[in-house]
């Protein structure tokens, strides 16, 4: 019927959200950028020297990400 008020669409809340973290490495300063606080703490406590971090930034990020995922995995 054209004379009735149209129904408002129902909008649900988000489901299955994914939080993305964008981390980079500044080769000029030798520091990671966009690193979550939890990851910063893991990195500080890891025993990986600053020189090793500068030489292998991707390996460091892979390790931190792997460790973090392992802490949240229910299995």
C-alpha positions, -999 to +999 in steps of 0.1 A: +000+000+000+015+034-011-003+054+016+012+037+047+044+048+063+074+028+051+090+006+076+124+016+089+151-009+080+164-029+109+201-025+114+218-051+136+248-046+157+282-056+142+289-093+144+323-111+142+343-079+143+380-080+135+405-056+150+434-049+127+467-036+140+490-018+116+526-020+128+555-005+109+592-002+114+610+032+111+645+024+099+656+059+106+648+057+143+651+019+147+617+018+164+584+001+157+554+023+150+518+015+159+528-012+182+501-020+208+511-016+244+509-053+251+532-060+222+556-033+234+558-050+268+563-084+252+591-071+231+608-054+261+606-086+281+617-109+253+654-105+257+657-096+220+684-068+218+676-035+200+703-043+174+686-077+167+653-058+164+668-033+139+683-060+118+653-083+117+621-062+122+598-086+104+611-116+123+605-097+156+569-089+145+563-125+135+574-137+169+554-112+189+523-119+168+527-156+172+532-153+209+501-130+213+479-153+192+490-182+214+480-164+245+444-158+232+439-192+215+416-213+237+432-245+227 
